[in-house]
Amino acid sequence: IIMQTATHFHHLNTRFKSSQSYHRIPSWDHRSSSICQRIQPSGHYRNRCTSSVPRIRPYNDPTKVVHRTSFLRECFLPENYPKSVKPDYSRYFQWTWIQGVTSSAGYVLSTKALLTSVGIGESAASGMSAAVNWVLKDGLGTFGMVFFASKLSSSFDTDTKRNKWAADVVYALGVALELATPWIAILSAYLGFVGSSLGLAWLISASLANVLKGVAAITGGATRATINAHFVENSNLGDITAKAQTQGMAAYLTGMSIGIGLSLLPFMQPTSRTIFICYAVLVAINLTCSYRALKSVNLRSINAQRCSILLQNYFQHEFILKPEEVAEREYIILASPLSQPTIRLGTDLSQFKLNDKLADIFQDEDYIVQLEKNGIDVLLHGGSSKERESRTILKGFFHAYLIGHAKDIANGMTKHAAVDGIDFDFFKENDPEEFLRKSLECVNVIFPQWLDAMERSSWDTKHLTIATKEYRFT
């Protein structure tokens, strides 16, 4: 053994010979007993050999770790991360990954319950009947999804965070209904439904669950597209979207493994209470992660809620909140408690009580404001450029909110405030036309200052997500 090891050292020395006087063999533990600790340049060993068997320590190549890390970054993170995305990217996808895991685990449990209720796994069940019911369930669910998308798809961009949260809740309800299908079958049988009637009860419940899941999928996909566009820094929307898909698939596979492991437990039967308790825990984690993920996104686009938060703070404290500060104040689950008027942008001209005095007040503007008992109507001018139209919508909303703020001051609901020396004295006017004239003079002074401060605070004032009706005047 000693001679063979010495011969091996000789070949190693020949390959790695260098200009140094002595070379230490990296794979030998020189602190322990070994045959030889050093080799001379000539290849002869110094007389420091022992008769004990050498202990060889493993050699870990650090490049393998680097290669593994690089491979994972290429699979799951956009190119040039973190420079290629906004700072809130990592927090958002950390929460959504956990959410995806819990969602996938719950999906496995609901699928087991659905397959059991349709009869798969029972010797007396008809395979053809189960297949027909399954196809009908998917078909009816698809019709419901198409109807929903045709009616409400235009509202997805106006409140992205709240729509995303609602989609997650609806998906959880759909999966819960699938979990309940075995109990629905048992209840139907108890009530005397047999044969085709029992299959109809299953088909209705399963189709309704599929509709809920499909609606959630459409809404979630639309809102995720808006959020992914927010993270773009270097025109890399495609890269961010692709990596979001790979992260979602990794979460899906992880959750599926967890769900399969849970479903194989003997006490996790489709008709047991344990499966509902387990799903309730998964849903609680899922919705908590969804909420935290949405709160971590600092959207720079302006919708009605964010604009109201910005204006309320500006009128009272005279400074512009940053996107991350507005994100902390946004309401995702419940309606915003902010005191704000009901503002209707893009009102139909046929419902607008236009008179000569009102037209004279707003003759130099691209919008007209009208006061109503149940809110404020804003008539918008059409035919202008996209940038000019965005400015018109923002100014019309600003004017309407200023009127609502003045009314709150008059009613004692908020403190009297002044912005850059402009006081809100116009709220004392009793004549509606004079009230609008003085409020417009105030807007023409404050709005340019506010808009300039908004742009300096990184807010996107050119691509608005404030909901408006389609009516315009020329």
Secondary structure as UniProt FT lines:
FT   HELIX           2..15
FT   TURN            26..27
FT   TURN            30..31
FT   TURN            41..42
FT   HELIX           62..76
FT   TURN            79..84
FT   TURN            87..88
FT   HELIX           89..118
FT   TURN            119..121
FT   TURN            123..124
FT   HELIX           127..152
FT   HELIX           153..155
FT   TURN            156..159
FT   HELIX           160..179
FT   HELIX           181..190
FT   TURN            191..192
FT   HELIX           196..230
FT   HELIX           237..263
FT   TURN            266..267
FT   TURN            270..271
FT   HELIX           273..295
FT   HELIX           304..317
FT   HELIX           323..329
FT   STRAND          343..345
FT   HELIX           349..351
FT   HELIX           356..361
FT   TURN            362..364
FT   STRAND          367..372
FT   TURN            373..374
FT   STRAND          375..381
FT   HELIX           386..410
FT   TURN            411..412
FT   STRAND          418..419
FT   TURN            420..421
FT   STRAND          422..423
FT   HELIX           425..428
FT   HELIX           432..456
FT   TURN            457..458
//
